[in-house]
Amino acid sequence: MLIHNEAAFDDDRERTLFTISKLGLNEHSHDHPWPEQTASVRHEDDCDVVVATDDEDRYVAFAQQHGDRRQFDGHRVGVAGQPEGPDRSAWSDIYQDNDGWITDNDGATGDLDVGFGLHCDSTADYNGDSDNTGGSGDTDDATVEWLTAVGFGKSEDDAVAHARDVLDRGYEAELNAFTEAWEEWHDGITETSSADATVTDLYERSVTSIKTAQDGCCATIAGAFKPHDMTYKFIWPRDQVIIVQALLAAGAVEEAELAVGWLSGVQITEETYDDRGIDRRGTWWQNYYTTGEGHWRALQLDQVGGPIYAHWLLWDETDDDSYRDAYYDMSKRAAEFLLEWDNGWGFPKPHQDPWEEVWGHTTEGSAAAIAGLRCMAEMADTKGDTEFAADCRETAETWADNFEDYCFKENTQYGSHYVTADKPEGNIHPAPDARPDAAAFMAYWPWNVVDADDEALIETAELADDPRWRADSTPCVGRYPADTYTPSGAPEDGGWPLCEAYADMVRWQTGVDNDAVADHLEEATEWTTTAGLLPERVDGNGTVSWNSNLQWSQAMYILLAESQARGEPFGLAPEA
């Protein structure tokens, strides 16, 4: 990675510019909850480099260039949060002293930060540019331009070489190669443009966002931000399912297949018991580190039926039996778990809801389980596994017949509607079996368990305009009324763009509002961050609330745009 920096000043007096970075290189884990790196400064004849490792064969190197010079003017490897002493943090040395100097420290081990300086002491250090930095070099202001290179590798030498290589190639060459690569990628998929340039821009940003968040492990992290202790750097199987749906809608088959391959690779395939004593063979943990290690571990059925659906959709959209065959064992293991998860009364046993708060017979999770078995039945039929297909289909239809009995409640304080969960554990207010929930709209799309003319679905969709459930000054519904997952930890005015996306699909398809999706595509452009991306939540007036950006939100925008262009919902699971 190569960064072109430019700083402008009112005068050309002596000053030092510092680059500082918190490393955050290694994964947290259950055994080692706090990150630890080892870093040192290498002084070579023509270049200074900071190089760090997490001792897991992951290395990062930092270098800089001003004109033709690649040395640091002061450097420090420090322990983050250490205010004094030999391992004082680089941040503390630079910002707390704020005297223009940094005390050299060539190495440390722990949760590290690094800092290095660029000293400007004459007019020659200003308004200059070499062929490599990419700046204009012709300004009359006191301007400094320099490059910062970041190299990654599986060894120290590789990381250092990669940092030096991008400096050697120069900024213009790197920028041109970067632009060419992205244009080639976008040209290779079939993304749909809109007559509205603003809608097209958000669509293209959303596709790009998902692509950039697809980690080297081949799955997409939930969000590239840090609300609470890096909570959203993890990978949720459920998110991967919706992202696969969006990638396929945009024609990004290669990326979709990588995500399905990741699901296959991290599936629990051996007898393994969770905290509730459930044998989780055939399922997935609630979320994962990018290393593939499970993190949170509750059972969610949208993360069992969902991966089967993602596999089926990849096969169905491409009409390529090699995809069906490659992941057939994965889906069959998941379907076998679902068949055993019947409660003896014709419905799935309890499980955690998609918002990760409630244990019960959840509306969305139960619908996902039904969809997963239907998808499995279709694939099993074409493989000649007809007896297994029949078992999957029979169980799915039994569960579907009982769906409304479990998941629809009448005459609550909000009206009559689908709920979060039947028979929920705990003492939660408002009660999950007596409140509407936006996740219930997924029972129509993508899970296709209830029809567009389902009266219970229509009643729930009409209720989504209740001011107790949606934002006051922008058309965005929340997860459910009186939601306390907010910045303050108390109910706040606002909504979730992804929830509004599911609600608007239902409004469109049920006829509650024929323009709901078209309007959503325009209105959502007002809910974006300064980077033009969609967040997890907006405040009551549509401003970004927190957790920006969320890949699930980006995926929903793509899916609505593609569905609008097709005139029908993209990616409905098989019917009964």
N, C-alpha and C positions, 0 to 999 in steps of 0.2 A: 504494500500500500504506500502511495506517495502523496504527500499533502503539500500544496503550495500555500505558503503563508505570506501575508502582506500586512504590515503595520504602518500607519501614517501618523506623523507627529507635527506639532507646530514649530519645532526647532530641531536642530541637529546636534544637540548637546550629548555628552557621554551618557550612555545607559546600557543596561543588560536586559535582554529579552529571555525569558525562561520558558522552556517546555516542561510540562509536568504530567505524569500519567500514573494512575493507580493501576497496578498490573492485573489483578483479578484473573490470573491466568488459569488456575486449576479449578476443577469441579469440587464443590462441597460434596460430602458423602455422609452416610449415617455414622461411619467410624471416624471421620475427620471433618467435623462441621465447619472448621475455620480454614480458609485457604492458606497455603504456605508455598512460597517460592524461594528460589535461590537466584540471586542476580549479581553480576559483576560488570565492571567497566574494562573493556579491552582497548589498549592504546596501541594502534598500529601506526606505521610511518606516515600514512596519508589519510588516516581516518580513525576517529574515536567511535566506539560502539558500546551501548549498554545491551547486555544479553541476559535473559532470564529463562528459567525452566521451572516446571512444577515436579520434576523428577518422574514424570510419566511420559517421557519421550515427546514432550511438547515444549518448543522453544520459541521465544520472540526476541527480536533485536531492534534497537532504535539507533538511527544515525541522522545527521543533519548536514546540510550544505548551504553555505552562503558565498556567492560567487564561485570560486574554485576551492574554497577552504572547507574541510570536513572535520575540524576539531571542535571539541566542546570548550567553552570558556566557563569552567566550573561545572561540577557534576556531583550528584549525591544519589546513592542508593540508600533508602531509609525504610524504617518500619512504620507503617501507617499508624497514626494515632500516638506515636512516641514524641513527646514535646521537647525532649532534651537528651543529652548523652551522645555517645559515639554513633548510635543507630537512629538518631533523630530523624523524623520523617522529612522528606524533601519538601512537602507542603509547609510544614512548620518552619523550616529553615528559610524558605523563600517568602512566605506571606506574613509570618509573625514578626520576623526581623525587618523585612521590607527595606533593606539597606542597599539593594542592588548587587549583593554578593551571595555566594553559596559556598559552604564549607565542604570541600571534597570528601567523599567517602566512596571507596571503590567497590564495596560489596557488603551484602547482608543476607540473612535468611529469615523468613517469616512472611507476614502479610504486608507486602512491600509496595512502596511507591518510588518513582524515580524522577529526577529532575536534571536538566542540563541547560547551560546558558549560551547565549550569543551576544558577545560584547560589541557595541558600536561606539567608537570614540572619535570618529572623524567624518568629514563629509564624504570621504571615499567609501565608508561603510553604508551610506545612504544613497538612494536613487541609483543603485547599481544593479546590474543583472548579468549573469553569465548565460551562455547558450542553453543551459540546462534548467534554469529555474522557471522559465515560462512567463515571466512578468514583462511589463513594457519597458521599464528602465528609463523612461523619458519624462517622468513627472517632475514638476517644480517643487512639490511638497517634500518634506523630510520623510521619506518612505524607505522602509526596509523590506526586502523580499528574500525569503529563504525556503528551503525544502526540508521536510521531515519525512524520513523513510522508516517504514515498519516492515520487517521481514519475519516470516513464519517458517518453521521447519521442524523436522523430526530429530534434528541434531543441532548442536550449537553452530557448527560450521555452516550448515545449510541455512539457518536463520540469518546469520551474518552475511553470507553470500547473497541471499535474496534482498536484504536491505541495500547492500552495495550495488547490486545489479540495477535496481530501479533508479538509483542516483546516476549511475552510468548512462542509462538510457535517456534520462531527462524527462521533464514534466510533459512537454508537448507530445513526445512519442508515447508516453504512458496514457495521456488523455485521449489521444487518437485511437490507441488500441482498445481502451476501455469503451469509448463510444462505439467503435466498430463492433465489438463483441456484443454489446447490448442491442444494437440495431439488428444484428444478425439473429440474435435470439428472438426478438419480437417479430421479425419477419418470418421466423420458422414456426410460429404458432398461429392460431386462427382467431385471435381475439376480435370481438365485434366492436366496431366504432359506432358512435352516436352522432346525430346531426348537431347535438349540443356539444360544443368543444369542451365545456367545463365537465360534463359527464364523461366524455372520452378521456379527459386528463385524469380524473379520479379512478376510472377503470384501469388505465395503463399504470398508474402509480400503484394500484392495489395488486395487480399481477406482478409488478416489479418487486413490491414489498415482500410478497410471499416467496418469490424466487430468492431474494437476498437473505431471507430468514431461514432458508433450507440449509441446515447445518451440514457439515461434512459427514455426519452420521447418516444423512439422507432424509431426516425428518425435519419438520419446521418447528422452531421454538414458538411458544405462545405469543411472546411480545418482547421486543428489544428495549426494555426499560426496567426500572428498578423501583416499584412502589414500596415493597416491604422485603428487605433481605433477598433481593433477586428472585422473588417469587415467580415471575413470569418468564424466566429463562428456561423453564422446564418444557418437556414435550408431553402433551396430552394425547393419547390415542384418539379420543373423541374429536379433538381439533384436526388431527390428521385426516380423519374421515371426511369432514366438511371441506378441508383443503383439497383433498383428492377430487371431490365433487367439483370444486371451483376450477382446479387445474384442467380437468377433463373438459369442462365447459369452454375453457379458453383454448383448448387444443394443445395444452402442454402435457402430452402423454408421457414423455420421458420422466418429467418431474413427478407426475402422479404415480408412475410405476416405482420410482425410487421410494416414495412414501409407503406404498403397499409392501415393498420389500422390507422396509424398516419394521413395519408392523409384524411381518412374519418373523423377523430376526429377534424381536424382543418378547414374543409370545411366551407365556409360561407353559412349558411342555412336559414338565415332570410333576409328580405329586408334591404339592406345596400348599401349606395351610396358612391362612392369614389370621389376624387377631380375633376374628369371629369363629375360627375353627372351620372355615370353608376351604375345601380343596380347590385351589384355583387353577388346576390344570386346564388348559384350553382358553384361559382368559388373559387379560392384561392388567398390570397394575394401574392405579389411578393416573399417575404421571411418572415421568422418567427424567433422569439426568441424560445429557447428550452422550454419555458413555454407555448407555443402555441399562444402567442400574436403576431399579425401581426406587421411587421416592415416596410419595403418598400411596397408600395401598388398598383403599376401599374398593369394593365391587360396584361397578356401574354397568348396567346392561347396555347402554349406548356404546360402551367400550368393549362389548362382546359381539352383539349383533351388528354394531356399526362397522367394524373391520370386515365382516363378511360382506356387508353391503358395498364397501369401498372396492373390495376384490371383484365382486359381481359387476359393479359399474365399469371398472377398467376393462373387464372382458366384454361386457355388453356394448360399450361405446366403440371399442376397437374391432370387435368381431374377430379377435385373435385368440384361438384356443390355447396358444402357448402361455398366455397370462392365466387362463383358467387352470391349466395343469400345474404351473409353477407354484401356485399358492393354494392348491386344492386341499392339501393336508392341513394347512393353517385354518382354513375356514371350517373344515370338517371337525377339527378338534373343538373349535368355538361352538359349533352347532351341537355337538355332543354334550357340551356343558349345559347349553340352554335346554336341551331335551330333559336333562336331569334336574333342571331348576324349576320344574312344575311344582306348584304347592299342593297338588292332590285334589284341587277343586277347580282346575281348568284355568289357571293363571300363573304368571311367574311369581316366584317367591320374592320377598322384600329385597331391596337393594338401594344403593345411594342415588339420590337425584342428580341431575346434570350440574346443578349449582353447588354440589358437594356440601350440602347442609342437612339433608333429611334422609332418614332411612325408612323405607316403606314400599308400598306398591306404587311406584312412580308412573305418571302418565307417559312422559317422554321415554323413559327407559324401557317400559313394557312395550311401547310401540316399536322401539328400536329392536327389541328381541324378536317381535313378530316379523318385522321386515327382514332381519337377518336369517330367520328360518325359511322365509319365502325365497330369498336370494339363493340360499344353499340348495333348496329343492330344485330350482331351475338349473343350477350347475350340476347337481348330482344326476338329474335326468339325462343331461347330455353326455355324462360320463358312463352311463349305463348302471349307475348305482341307484336303481329305481326303488328298492325297498327303503333305503335311507331317505330318499327324496319324499316318499310317501309319509314316513314318520315325521319328517320336518313339516310337511304341508299340513298334516292332520293336527299336530300340536299348535301350529301357527293359527289355524282357523278356529280351533277351540278357544285359544286366548283372545282372538279377535272378536268372537261372539260374546265374550264376557267383558270386553274392554270398557264399554260404557257403564256397566254395573259397578265396576271398581273406580273408574276415573272421573265420572261426571256426577256432580252434586247439585241438588236443587235447593233454592230458597236459603242460601247463605246470606250474610250481611251485604254481599256484593251482587247477589242474584243467583242465576243458575249457570253453571260453567264447568269446564274441565278444571281439575285441581292439580296442585303439585304432586300429591301422593295420597293414597288411601292408607288408613291405619298407620300413620307416621309415629315413630318413636319420639319421646321427649315432650316437653311442654313449651311449644313454640307459638309465638303470636305475631301475626294472625296465623291460625292453625293451618298447616299445609293441606289438610283435607277440607278446608273451608275457604280457600282463597284461589282466585284465578292465577294462572301462571303462563307466561309467554312461551315457555318450552313446550307447552301442550300443543302449540300450533305445528310443531314438528311431527305430530301424529298424522297430519295431512301431508306435509312436505318437509323432508324427503321420504318419511317412512311409509306413507300411503296406506295407513291402517284405517282411517276414516275418509269418507268421500267428501267432495266439495259441497254436496247438498245435505250433509249431515247437520241436522238441526242443532245438536249440541255444539258443534263447531261454530256455526253461525252465531249462536247466542254468546259464545265466548268472544268471538271477533267483535261483535257489537259492544261488548263490555269494555273492550280495550280503549275506548274513548272516555271511559270514566276518569274524572280528574284525580281520583284516588290512586290510579294506576299509571297515569301518563304524565309527562312533563306539562307544565302550565302553558308555556309560551312557545313551544315547538312541538310538532307532531311526532313524539318519540315515546313509546311505551317502555315501562320498566320491566324488570324480571317478574315482579309481583307487587301488590300493594304493600306499603309500609316496609319496604326493603331497607335493612340496616347496613348492607355492604356498601358503604359510602365513605367519603373522606372523614366524616365526623363520627362514624359509627352509629349514627341515629338516622331515622328516615329523613330523606332530603328530596326536594323537588328535582326531577330529572328523569332520564330514560337511557336505555341501551340501544344503540343503532342496530345491533344484530337482532335484538328482540323485535324492534320495529320492522325489520326486514321480513321475519317470519310472519308477523301479523299482517303486513301489507300483501304478502303472497296469498294469504288466506282471504283477505278482503277482496282482492282481485278475482280470485278463482270462485269464490262463493257469490260474487255479485254485490257484496256489501258496499264496495267502492271499486268501480271498474277502472279508475285512474290511479289506484293506490300505488302500484309499482312505478308507473311513470312519474308520479309526483315524488315518490321516495328518492328516485335517482337524482332529481334536482335538489330536493330539500337536504339530502345528506351531504351535499357539497358545502353546506354551511356548518357542518358539525366537525370539520377537520382541524387538525393540528397545524402549526406553522409550516410543517413539512408537507401539508396537503394530504394527510392520511387520517383514517378513521380511528377513533379511540374506543375504549370499552364502554365508557359512560359519558353522557353530557349533562350539564346542569339544566335547570328549568327553562332557560332562554336559548339553549342549544350550544353554549360554549363548552369547550372541552373540560371535563371534570377531573379525570385522572386516567392513569394507565394507558399511555399512548406509546406506540400504536398497538392494536390487537389484531393478529393475523386472522382470527375468526371473523372480525368485523370486515376486514378487506375481502375475505372470501365471499361473504354474503353480498357485498356490492357487486362483485363479478357475477355471482349467480343470478341476482335480480336483473342485471343488464342483459345477460345471455338469455334468460327466460323471456324478458320483454321482447327481445329481438326475434325469438322463435315463436312467440305467441302462446307459449305453454310452459309450465314449470319444467326446468331441466333436472333430470336425475331422479324422478319418482321411482321408488322401489316397486317390484312387481306387485300386481294386484292379486287378490285371492284366486 
